[in-house]
Amino acid sequence: MGLFNQDHKKMSLMDISKATGIGKVSAFRYINTLIELGYLRREPQTKLLKPGPAAILLSNNLMKSFDLLEIIRPYIDEAFNTHNVSIDSALLEGNALLKLYQRVVKEKIMYDLPIVETGLHCTALGKAVLAFLPEKEMKSIVDSLSLIKRSKNTLTTKTSLLADLAKTRKRGYSLNDEEYIIGLVSVGAPLINSEANRAIGAVSLTFSTGEYSLDKMEMKYADTVVDLANEISGVIPIG
């Protein structure tokens, strides 16, 4: 929460947008999510924003998410334009994913990743993050997850999820076999903070099963998403 200090105890949406260099639409999206999570508060009368009760826990991650959005945007845009594929990116925030940046191919079946996604067990993004966390942290998060059945293919036991995460870590990317929505398959890879040697987020490519089976998608696009994740990981600020 580096934006807030003795001179700036409260800020408007416009203030935050100008201070971070982030457009008003993106800033508005982040702010509403942070209010929902308890990191910011909006005064009912003035609409000014101030740190919420959970702000201290987010002090570093908030600024990194604003900065990282602008850092990764050109890499995702380039991959989107080159391959004409739908791309999602998200950061790990506690036991959930915080949506970062998304490009969607028009006129193709796709879902809009919610701003806060708790289904780490049934998304390529979530599994890519979990698999590349330190083992103790990964198991702690898995233990805390509600393994809600989103489709007939959702992994709903810790044993099956841990086995899938072990495969993910070994091959370097995650797969989603219609586990979130029937008719959609995804391949994801982790965004790694090299200093901490751990995942902080992930990117994924998503396709309808009318375009690709899981096997064909994996064969054609696994290297693409790994390369994209590695490129972004290489420019993630350290510290």
NORRA-V881759 format. One record per residue. N is the residue number from 1. RES is the residue in three letters. OMEGA is omega in radians with two decimals (999 if undefined). NEAR is the number of other ideal C-beta (glycine too) atoms within 8 Angstrom. D_LAST is the distance of its C-alpha to the last C-alpha in whole Angstrom. Layout:
# NORRA-V881759
((N;RES;OMEGA;NEAR;D_LAST) (N;RES;OMEGA;NEAR;D_LAST))
This chain:
# NORRA-V881759
((1;MET;-3.09;11;15) (2;GLY;3.13;6;15) (3;LEU;-3.05;11;18) (4;PHE;3.11;11;20) (5;ASN;-3.10;7;21) (6;GLN;-3.13;4;24) (7;ASP;-3.11;4;26) (8;HIS;-3.13;9;25) (9;LYS;3.11;7;25) (10;LYS;-3.12;9;27) (11;MET;3.06;11;26) (12;SER;3.06;8;28) (13;LEU;-3.14;11;27) (14;MET;3.11;7;28) (15;ASP;-3.11;10;26) (16;ILE;3.12;14;22) (17;SER;-3.13;11;23) (18;LYS;-3.08;7;24) (19;ALA;-3.09;8;21) (20;THR;-3.07;10;18) (21;GLY;3.13;5;21) (22;ILE;3.11;11;21) (23;GLY;-3.07;6;25) (24;LYS;-3.11;8;27) (25;VAL;3.13;6;27) (26;SER;3.13;9;24) (27;ALA;3.13;14;23) (28;PHE;-3.14;9;26) (29;ARG;3.13;10;25) (30;TYR;-3.08;11;22) (31;ILE;3.13;13;23) (32;ASN;3.10;9;26) (33;THR;-3.11;12;24) (34;LEU;3.03;12;22) (35;ILE;3.13;13;25) (36;GLU;-3.12;7;27) (37;LEU;3.09;10;24) (38;GLY;-3.10;7;24) (39;TYR;3.07;13;21) (40;LEU;3.02;11;23) (41;ARG;3.07;8;27) (42;ARG;3.13;9;29) (43;GLU;-3.06;10;32) (44;PRO;-3.04;4;36) (45;GLN;-3.05;4;38) (46;THR;-3.08;5;35) (47;LYS;3.11;9;33) (48;LEU;-3.07;9;30) (49;LEU;3.07;14;27) (50;LYS;-3.10;11;25) (51;PRO;3.09;9;22) (52;GLY;-3.06;11;24) (53;PRO;-3.12;4;24) (54;ALA;-3.00;9;21) (55;ALA;-3.09;12;19) (56;ILE;-3.12;7;17) (57;LEU;-3.06;6;16) (58;LEU;-2.97;13;14) (59;SER;3.13;10;13) (60;ASN;-3.05;6;9) (61;ASN;-3.14;9;11) (62;LEU;-3.11;11;13) (63;MET;3.12;12;12) (64;LYS;-3.11;10;10) (65;SER;3.07;12;13) (66;PHE;-3.12;12;15) (67;ASP;-3.05;9;13) (68;LEU;3.11;13;13) (69;LEU;-3.13;12;17) (70;GLU;3.13;9;17) (71;ILE;-3.02;11;15) (72;ILE;-3.06;13;17) (73;ARG;-3.11;9;20) (74;PRO;3.13;6;22) (75;TYR;3.12;12;21) (76;ILE;3.10;15;23) (77;ASP;-3.13;9;26) (78;GLU;3.12;8;26) (79;ALA;3.12;12;27) (80;PHE;-3.12;12;29) (81;ASN;-3.11;7;31) (82;THR;-2.99;6;31) (83;HIS;-3.12;9;32) (84;ASN;3.14;6;33) (85;VAL;3.08;12;32) (86;SER;-3.04;12;30) (87;ILE;3.05;14;26) (88;ASP;2.99;11;24) (89;SER;-3.11;16;21) (90;ALA;3.06;14;19) (91;LEU;3.05;13;16) (92;LEU;3.08;12;16) (93;GLU;-3.06;10;17) (94;GLY;3.13;4;18) (95;ASN;-3.12;7;21) (96;ALA;3.05;10;22) (97;LEU;3.08;18;21) (98;LEU;-3.10;12;20) (99;LYS;-3.11;15;21) (100;LEU;-3.09;12;19) (101;TYR;-3.08;9;22) (102;GLN;2.97;11;25) (103;ARG;-3.07;9;28) (104;VAL;3.07;8;31) (105;VAL;-3.12;10;34) (106;LYS;3.06;4;37) (107;GLU;3.03;3;40) (108;LYS;3.13;9;39) (109;ILE;-3.09;6;38) (110;MET;3.03;10;35) (111;TYR;3.13;7;33) (112;ASP;3.14;6;31) (113;LEU;3.12;11;28) (114;PRO;-3.12;6;28) (115;ILE;3.06;9;25) (116;VAL;-3.11;12;24) (117;GLU;-3.13;14;25) (118;THR;-3.09;9;26) (119;GLY;3.13;10;28) (120;LEU;-3.05;16;25) (121;HIS;-3.02;14;28) (122;CYS;3.06;13;30) (123;THR;3.08;16;28) (124;ALA;3.10;14;26) (125;LEU;-3.10;20;23) (126;GLY;-3.11;14;23) (127;LYS;3.10;17;24) (128;ALA;3.10;19;22) (129;VAL;-3.08;17;19) (130;LEU;-3.04;15;21) (131;ALA;-3.07;14;22) (132;PHE;2.95;10;18) (133;LEU;2.98;12;17) (134;PRO;-2.98;6;18) (135;GLU;-3.12;6;21) (136;LYS;3.13;6;22) (137;GLU;3.13;9;19) (138;MET;-3.12;12;21) (139;LYS;3.11;9;25) (140;SER;3.12;8;24) (141;ILE;3.11;12;23) (142;VAL;3.13;13;26) (143;ASP;-3.07;7;28) (144;SER;-3.05;6;27) (145;LEU;2.94;10;28) (146;SER;-3.03;4;31) (147;LEU;-3.07;11;33) (148;ILE;3.13;8;35) (149;LYS;-3.14;7;37) (150;ARG;3.11;9;36) (151;SER;-3.14;11;39) (152;LYS;-3.12;5;41) (153;ASN;-3.11;8;38) (154;THR;3.04;13;36) (155;LEU;-3.02;11;35) (156;THR;3.05;8;36) (157;THR;3.14;7;35) (158;LYS;-3.14;8;32) (159;THR;-3.14;6;34) (160;SER;3.13;9;34) (161;LEU;3.14;12;31) (162;LEU;3.10;10;29) (163;ALA;3.12;8;32) (164;ASP;3.14;10;30) (165;LEU;3.09;13;27) (166;ALA;3.09;9;28) (167;LYS;3.14;8;29) (168;THR;-3.13;15;26) (169;ARG;-3.11;9;24) (170;LYS;-3.07;6;27) (171;ARG;3.07;7;28) (172;GLY;3.13;7;24) (173;TYR;-3.11;12;25) (174;SER;3.08;15;26) (175;LEU;3.07;13;30) (176;ASN;-3.07;17;31) (177;ASP;-3.13;7;35) (178;GLU;-3.08;13;36) (179;GLU;3.14;11;35) (180;TYR;3.11;13;33) (181;ILE;3.08;8;36) (182;ILE;-3.13;7;39) (183;GLY;3.13;8;40) (184;LEU;3.06;15;36) (185;VAL;-3.07;15;34) (186;SER;3.00;15;30) (187;VAL;-3.06;16;28) (188;GLY;3.11;18;24) (189;ALA;-3.03;16;21) (190;PRO;2.91;13;18) (191;LEU;-3.00;15;15) (192;ILE;2.95;12;12) (193;ASN;-3.01;12;9) (194;SER;-3.14;8;10) (195;GLU;-3.13;6;7) (196;ALA;-3.10;6;9) (197;ASN;-3.14;6;12) (198;ARG;3.09;10;13) (199;ALA;3.03;15;14) (200;ILE;-3.12;11;12) (201;GLY;-3.11;15;15) (202;ALA;2.97;18;18) (203;VAL;3.12;17;21) (204;SER;3.03;18;25) (205;LEU;-3.07;15;28) (206;THR;-3.11;14;31) (207;PHE;3.00;13;35) (208;SER;3.11;11;38) (209;THR;3.02;11;40) (210;GLY;3.09;5;43) (211;GLU;-3.05;7;41) (212;TYR;2.90;11;39) (213;SER;3.13;7;40) (214;LEU;-3.10;11;37) (215;ASP;-3.11;6;38) (216;LYS;3.08;8;38) (217;MET;3.14;14;35) (218;GLU;-3.10;10;33) (219;MET;-3.04;7;35) (220;LYS;-2.93;8;35) (221;TYR;3.14;14;31) (222;ALA;3.13;11;29) (223;ASP;-3.14;6;28) (224;THR;-3.10;12;27) (225;VAL;3.09;15;25) (226;VAL;3.11;11;23) (227;ASP;3.12;8;23) (228;LEU;3.14;14;22) (229;ALA;3.13;15;19) (230;ASN;3.10;9;18) (231;GLU;-3.12;9;18) (232;ILE;3.13;15;16) (233;SER;-3.12;12;13) (234;GLY;-3.14;6;13) (235;VAL;3.08;9;12) (236;ILE;3.13;13;9) (237;PRO;3.11;8;7) (238;ILE;3.10;6;4) (239;GLY;999;3;0))
